[in-house]
Amino acid sequence: MSTLPTEQRLGLLAWAALVVLQLLWHGWLFPPPTTPLWLVLAITVIPLLLPLLAIRGPRRALLWVGILSLFYFCHGIAEGWSSSAERGLALAEIALTLLLIGTLGAGVKRKQHS
């Protein structure tokens, strides 16, 4: 991992933190009162694990998780707006998704204008 560019390392760390956040949020701190826990964790964690299929190419995996993170960004906005008890977690989710998307933009090679 040390041979990866800084933005890819940050993106991978944000991705891992987003997975951990989902597990803590929905599995421990605010488990669902009526929906089975396994179902909520499957919906929130499994999509974040799918880009592992492309992990041989970190740029490609980060691109996929960046696209998926848009869902988590919307979730963070909705939860932060509706639940004051979960607002801190929602803000963390928003921050991680923005960091993830930002690392994608930082890693884009721009053409040199002459």
N, C-alpha and C positions, 0 to 999 in steps of 0.2 A: 504494500500500500504506500510505502514511502516514495516509490518512483512515480506515483500519480501526481498530476498537477494539483496545486493547493485547492483550486475550486472543486475538483472532483473529490478530493478528500473531505472537504466541507460538505459537499452534497451527500456523500455516503454516510457521514456522521449525522446529518439532518434526517436522512432516510431511516437510519437505525433508531434515532431518537423518536421519530414519528411512530414507529412500530411499538417501542416501549411505552410511549404516551398512550396509545390506544389500549394496550394491555392494562396499564395502571388505571386509566380513566374508566373503562367499561368493565374491566374484570375485578377491580379492587375498590377504587374510591367511590364510584357511582354505578354499581351493578344494576342491570335492568330489573325493575320491580315485577314485570309481568312476562316479558319475553325471555325464553331460555337463554342463559348466558352463552352457551356454545354457539347459538345462532348469531348473537350480537358480535361475538368475537370473530366468527367466520366472516361476517359482513365487513367488519372494520379492519381485520388483520390480514386475511388471505389476499385481498387485492394488492396490498403492499408487499407481499411475498412473491407475487407473480414475476416481477422484474428480475428476481434471482435467476430465472431461466436464462437471462441474457447477461449474467454477471461476468462472463469472460470478456465482455466489452463494457467497461464501466461507463463510457459515454452513452452507449445504447441503453443500458439498464437505468441510468439516471434520466435519460429522456423519457422512458416509459413511466418511471415513478414520478417524474415531473408532471406528466400529463395526468396521471392518477391523483396527484396531490391537489389538483383543482377541486376534486370532490371534497377532500378534507378541508380545504380552504373554505368552501361553502358551508360545510358542517360547522367549522369553527365560528363563522359569522352568525349562523343560525342559533347555535347554542349560546354564544356570547350575548346575543341580543335577547334571548328568551329566558335564560336561567342565570340568575346572579350567583348561585352556589357553584356553578361550573364555569364561570367567566374566566377565571385564571387559567384553567385547562384549555379553554377555547382560545384564549390569547396566545398560549404556548403553541397550540396547533396552528394558528394563523402565522405566527412567527417562523415556525419550522417550515411550513409550506412556502412562505416567501423566501426564506433562505435557500430552500431547495431550488425553486424556480430561478432565483438570482444567480445561483452557481451555474445553472445551465446557460444563462445569458453571458456570464463572465467567461465561460469556456468557449464561446463562439469566436472563431478566427475571423477577423475583419479584413477585407481586401485593402491593400495599400493604394491610396490615390496618388497619382503622380502629377 
